[in-house]
Amino acid sequence: MPYFVAERAYSYAAASGIVLAASLLSSVVQPLFGALTDKWAMPWLLPVSTLVGGAGVALAGVGGSHGLTLLVVAVSGVGVAAYHPEAARVARQASRGSHTAMSWFSLGGNLGFATAPLLTAAVIATGGLRASPLLVVPALAGAALCVAALRSLRAIEAAAPKSAAPGPVPADDDWPSFLRLSGAVVCRSIVFTGLSTFIALYVRQRTGGGEVAGTVALFVLYLGGAIGTVAGGGLAARLGRLPVVRGAYALTVLAVAGVVLAPGPALLLCVALASAGLYVPFSLHITLGQDYLPHRMGTAGGVTLGLTVSIGGLASPLIGALADATSLRTALAPLIALPALGWLLLRSLREPNQR
């Protein structure tokens, strides 16, 4: 976003409209992919969707047309929507339900988020936004890794002895609990998307540190998320999923308030704490959703990992428009209330029934 604002003179609302383009189409088709993966295993979606998502990002800087940028970013959003349900299903299969293993799976994506600002800054520095096609390289590498991982998983399953004993009987789908969980994740999504979209510009304004300060802030936001994701799995193994998730949402309330109100160097510390609070429950959302809907693993994974993440992008233009009308600080202030609302939705939840 900072490069679109700087090189094409986009307003906050126009820049956040690019996030909307990715999120809107992704949100619409995400339930469709979830329903499809509930009926049929489609592991081939993983490398294909990685390529589609990466190609859209790579083409975003080509040409100066705002409409073309919106189009290719929307195509990228379709790739994201296709990836998440099947990825969550395969990860659950490979991890055999382990919270810690799922947190390591989630770490992969979060490390990608953490390195993306640095990689993008290096690429754009070589030739401006027109150098963005170079960003297809990570997509090609990711697709190759998907193929290798699927082959490895198939080999392990083929070598495993077949058991004649019946497996556990899944519990009934608990839609009320799943919907409350999804509501909390939507709140988390709006906060995270709002911060990730505007934190670089915000820190540049507050600290006067230029593009370097903004890139560092974005890196801290994603790196803290990577650490928080791994910590979440370990904490859940000791304390239980729901106490850890509720505690993380409470921490996020205080941390986001610090981002809006804290002065100077303390601002980056608050960004790191907000990142941890937002990401500690990340992988736990996935396993909770799958346990609340044991008969609809694809739908549960698509919603907790994909749909409720992309929905945050729908709020970005509202934040951008408010920032244009007032100030970026004023526009970020409402984000303080959302994790508090998420905590209230989580308060009445119980561990999923399993039998």
C-alpha positions in Angstrom: 0.0 0.0 0.0 2.7 2.6 0.8 4.2 2.1 -2.7 0.8 2.6 -4.4 0.3 5.8 -2.4 3.7 7.1 -3.1 4.1 6.2 -6.8 0.5 6.5 -8.0 -0.7 9.2 -5.5 -3.6 7.0 -4.4 -5.7 8.3 -1.6 -6.2 6.1 1.5 -9.6 5.0 0.2 -8.2 4.2 -3.3 -5.3 2.2 -1.9 -7.5 0.2 0.6 -9.8 -0.5 -2.4 -7.1 -2.8 -3.7 -7.4 -4.8 -0.4 -11.2 -4.8 -0.9 -10.8 -6.2 -4.4 -8.8 -9.2 -3.1 -11.1 -9.7 -0.2 -14.5 -9.3 -1.8 -14.2 -12.0 -4.5 -12.3 -14.3 -2.2 -15.1 -14.0 0.4 -17.8 -14.8 -2.1 -16.2 -18.0 -3.5 -14.6 -19.2 -0.3 -17.7 -21.1 0.9 -18.0 -22.7 -2.5 -14.5 -24.2 -2.2 -15.2 -25.2 1.3 -18.3 -27.1 0.3 -16.4 -28.8 -2.6 -13.6 -30.0 -0.4 -16.2 -31.4 2.1 -17.4 -33.7 -0.7 -14.2 -34.5 -2.6 -10.5 -34.4 -1.7 -8.8 -32.0 -4.2 -5.1 -31.8 -3.2 -4.2 -30.6 -6.7 -5.8 -27.3 -5.6 -2.8 -26.5 -3.4 -0.1 -25.9 -6.1 -2.6 -24.5 -8.6 -4.1 -22.0 -6.1 -0.6 -20.9 -5.0 0.3 -20.1 -8.6 -3.0 -18.2 -9.2 -2.6 -16.2 -6.0 1.0 -15.4 -6.7 0.4 -14.4 -10.3 -2.2 -11.9 -9.3 0.2 -10.2 -6.9 3.0 -10.3 -9.5 0.9 -8.4 -12.0 -0.5 -5.8 -9.6 2.2 -3.3 -10.4 2.1 -3.7 -14.2 0.6 -0.7 -16.0 -0.8 2.4 -14.4 -4.5 1.4 -14.6 -6.3 1.3 -11.3 -9.0 -1.0 -12.9 -6.4 -3.5 -14.1 -4.8 -3.5 -10.7 -8.1 -4.3 -9.1 -8.8 -7.1 -11.6 -5.5 -9.0 -11.1 -5.7 -8.6 -7.3 -9.2 -10.0 -7.4 -7.9 -13.0 -9.3 -5.2 -13.4 -6.6 -8.1 -13.4 -4.1 -9.6 -16.4 -5.9 -6.4 -18.3 -5.5 -6.4 -17.5 -1.8 -10.0 -18.7 -1.5 -9.2 -22.0 -3.3 -6.1 -22.7 -1.2 -7.4 -22.4 2.4 -10.1 -25.1 2.7 -8.0 -27.9 1.2 -4.9 -26.7 2.9 -6.6 -26.8 6.3 -8.0 -30.3 5.5 -4.6 -31.7 4.4 -2.8 -30.1 7.3 -5.3 -31.7 9.8 -4.7 -35.0 8.1 -0.9 -34.7 8.3 -0.9 -33.4 11.8 -3.4 -36.0 13.1 -5.2 -33.3 15.1 -2.1 -32.0 17.0 -2.5 -28.3 18.1 1.3 -27.9 18.1 1.6 -29.4 14.6 -1.1 -27.1 13.3 0.7 -24.1 14.7 3.8 -25.0 12.8 1.7 -25.3 9.6 0.3 -21.8 10.3 3.8 -20.5 10.9 4.7 -21.1 7.3 2.2 -18.6 6.0 2.9 -16.1 8.8 6.7 -16.2 8.0 5.7 -15.5 4.4 3.7 -12.4 5.6 6.7 -11.3 7.7 9.2 -11.5 4.8 6.8 -10.1 2.2 7.4 -6.4 3.1 11.2 -6.9 3.0 11.0 -8.8 -0.3 8.6 -6.3 -1.8 10.7 -3.4 -0.8 13.8 -5.0 -2.4 11.9 -5.7 -5.6 10.2 -2.3 -5.9 13.6 -0.6 -5.2 15.0 -2.1 -8.4 12.4 -0.7 -10.8 9.4 0.7 -9.1 6.0 -1.0 -9.2 6.8 -2.2 -12.8 9.2 -4.7 -11.2 6.4 -6.5 -9.5 6.4 -9.5 -11.9 9.5 -10.7 -10.0 7.2 -11.5 -7.1 6.0 -14.6 -9.0 9.1 -16.4 -7.9 7.9 -17.2 -4.3 4.6 -18.5 -5.9 6.6 -20.9 -8.1 8.6 -22.1 -5.1 5.5 -22.5 -3.0 3.7 -24.5 -5.7 6.8 -26.8 -6.0 6.8 -27.3 -2.2 3.1 -28.2 -2.3 3.7 -30.9 -4.8 6.6 -32.3 -2.8 4.6 -32.3 0.4 1.6 -34.0 -1.2 3.8 -36.8 -2.6 5.5 -37.3 0.8 2.1 -37.5 2.5 0.8 -40.1 0.0 4.0 -42.2 0.4 3.6 -42.2 4.2 -0.1 -43.2 4.0 0.7 -46.0 1.5 3.3 -47.4 3.8 1.2 -47.2 7.0 -0.4 -50.5 8.1 -4.2 -50.7 7.6 -6.1 -51.0 10.8 -9.2 -53.1 11.1 -10.4 -51.4 14.2 -13.2 -48.8 13.8 -12.2 -45.2 14.2 -13.8 -42.7 16.6 -17.3 -41.6 15.8 -17.4 -37.9 15.1 -19.6 -35.7 17.3 -22.5 -33.8 15.8 -21.8 -30.5 14.1 -22.2 -27.6 16.6 -23.2 -24.7 14.5 -24.1 -22.2 17.3 -20.6 -22.5 18.8 -19.0 -22.4 15.3 -20.8 -19.2 14.4 -19.8 -17.5 17.7 -16.2 -18.6 17.0 -16.5 -17.2 13.4 -17.8 -13.9 14.7 -14.7 -13.5 17.0 -12.4 -14.4 14.1 -14.1 -11.7 12.0 -13.3 -9.2 14.7 -9.7 -10.4 14.7 -9.6 -10.2 10.9 -10.7 -6.6 10.7 -8.2 -5.5 13.3 -5.3 -7.4 11.6 -6.2 -6.2 8.1 -6.6 -2.6 9.3 -3.2 -2.7 11.0 -1.4 -4.5 8.2 -2.9 -2.1 5.5 -2.1 1.1 7.3 0.6 0.5 10.0 3.5 1.4 7.6 1.9 4.7 6.7 0.9 5.3 10.3 4.3 4.7 11.8 5.9 6.9 9.2 3.5 9.7 10.2 4.0 9.2 14.0 7.8 8.8 14.0 8.9 10.7 10.9 11.2 7.8 10.1 10.3 7.6 6.4 9.8 4.4 4.4 12.4 2.5 6.5 10.3 3.0 9.7 7.2 1.9 7.9 8.8 -1.3 6.5 10.2 -2.1 9.9 6.8 -1.7 11.6 5.2 -4.0 9.1 8.0 -6.6 9.6 7.5 -6.4 13.3 3.8 -6.9 12.9 4.3 -10.1 10.9 7.3 -11.4 12.8 5.5 -11.1 16.1 2.7 -13.0 14.5 5.1 -15.8 13.5 6.3 -16.1 17.0 2.8 -15.9 18.4 1.5 -18.6 16.1 4.1 -21.2 17.4 3.6 -20.1 21.0 -0.2 -20.6 20.7 0.1 -24.3 20.0 2.4 -24.9 22.9 0.3 -22.8 25.3 -2.9 -24.7 24.2 -1.2 -28.0 24.9 -0.6 -26.9 28.5 -3.6 -24.6 29.3 -6.3 -25.6 26.8 -7.4 -23.9 23.7 -10.1 -21.6 24.8 -8.3 -20.0 27.8 -5.4 -19.2 25.5 -7.6 -17.8 22.8 -9.6 -15.6 25.3 -6.3 -14.3 26.9 -4.9 -13.4 23.5 -8.0 -11.4 22.6 -7.7 -9.5 26.0 -4.1 -8.7 25.3 -5.0 -7.4 21.8 -7.4 -4.9 23.3 -4.6 -3.3 25.4 -2.0 -3.6 22.6 -4.1 -1.9 19.9 -4.9 0.9 22.4 -1.2 1.3 22.8 -0.7 1.5 19.0 -3.2 4.3 18.8 -2.1 6.2 21.9 1.5 5.3 22.7 4.2 7.9 21.8 7.6 7.3 20.0 9.6 4.1 20.4 6.8 2.5 22.6 4.7 2.4 19.4 6.8 -0.5 17.9 6.5 -2.4 21.2 2.7 -2.1 21.1 2.8 -3.3 17.4 4.7 -6.4 18.5 2.3 -7.1 21.4 -0.7 -6.6 19.1 0.8 -9.0 16.6 1.3 -11.6 19.3 -2.2 -11.2 20.6 -3.7 -11.5 17.1 -1.7 -14.6 16.1 -1.5 -16.7 19.3 -5.1 -18.0 18.6 -4.5 -18.2 14.8 -4.0 -22.0 14.5 -6.3 -22.7 17.4 -9.2 -21.1 15.5 -8.7 -23.7 12.8 -8.7 -26.8 15.1 -11.6 -25.4 17.1 -13.6 -24.8 14.0 -12.9 -28.3 12.7 -13.9 -29.8 16.0 -17.1 -27.8 16.1 -17.9 -29.0 12.5 -16.4 -32.5 12.4 -18.5 -33.5 9.4 -17.6 -30.3 7.4 -13.8 -30.0 7.7 -13.5 -28.1 4.4 -16.1 -25.6 5.4 -14.6 -25.1 8.8 -11.1 -24.7 7.5 -12.3 -22.4 4.8 -14.1 -20.1 7.2 -11.6 -20.0 10.1 -8.5 -19.9 7.8 -9.8 -18.1 4.8 -13.2 -16.5 4.8 -13.0 -14.7 8.1 -9.5 -13.6 7.2 -10.5 -12.1 3.9 -13.6 -10.4 5.4 -11.3 -8.0 7.2 -10.4 -6.6 3.8 -14.0 -5.5 3.4 -13.6 -3.0 6.2 -10.4 -1.5 4.8 -12.1 1.0 2.5 -14.2 2.3 5.5 -11.0 2.8 7.5 -9.4 4.5 4.5 -12.4 6.8 3.9 -12.4 7.8 7.6 -8.7 8.4 7.5 -9.2 10.7 4.4 -11.9 12.6 6.2 -10.2 12.9 9.6 -6.8 11.4 10.3 -5.2 7.9 10.2 -5.0 7.9 14.0 -8.7 8.6 14.4 -9.5 5.9 11.8 -7.5 3.3 13.7 -9.1 4.1 17.1 -12.3 2.0 16.5 -10.1 -1.1 16.1 -9.6 -1.1 19.9 -13.2 -2.2 20.5 -13.2 -5.2 18.1 -11.1 -7.6 20.1 -13.2 -6.8 23.1 -16.3 -7.8 21.2 -14.4 -11.0 20.1 -13.6 -11.8 23.7 -17.3 -11.5 24.6 -18.3 -13.9 21.8 -15.7 -16.4 23.0 -16.6 -16.1 26.7 -19.5 -18.6 26.5 -17.8 -21.2 24.3 -16.9 -24.6 25.6 -14.5 -27.2 24.3 -16.1 -29.1 21.4 -17.8 -32.4 22.2 -15.8 -35.4 21.0 -16.8 -39.0 21.0 
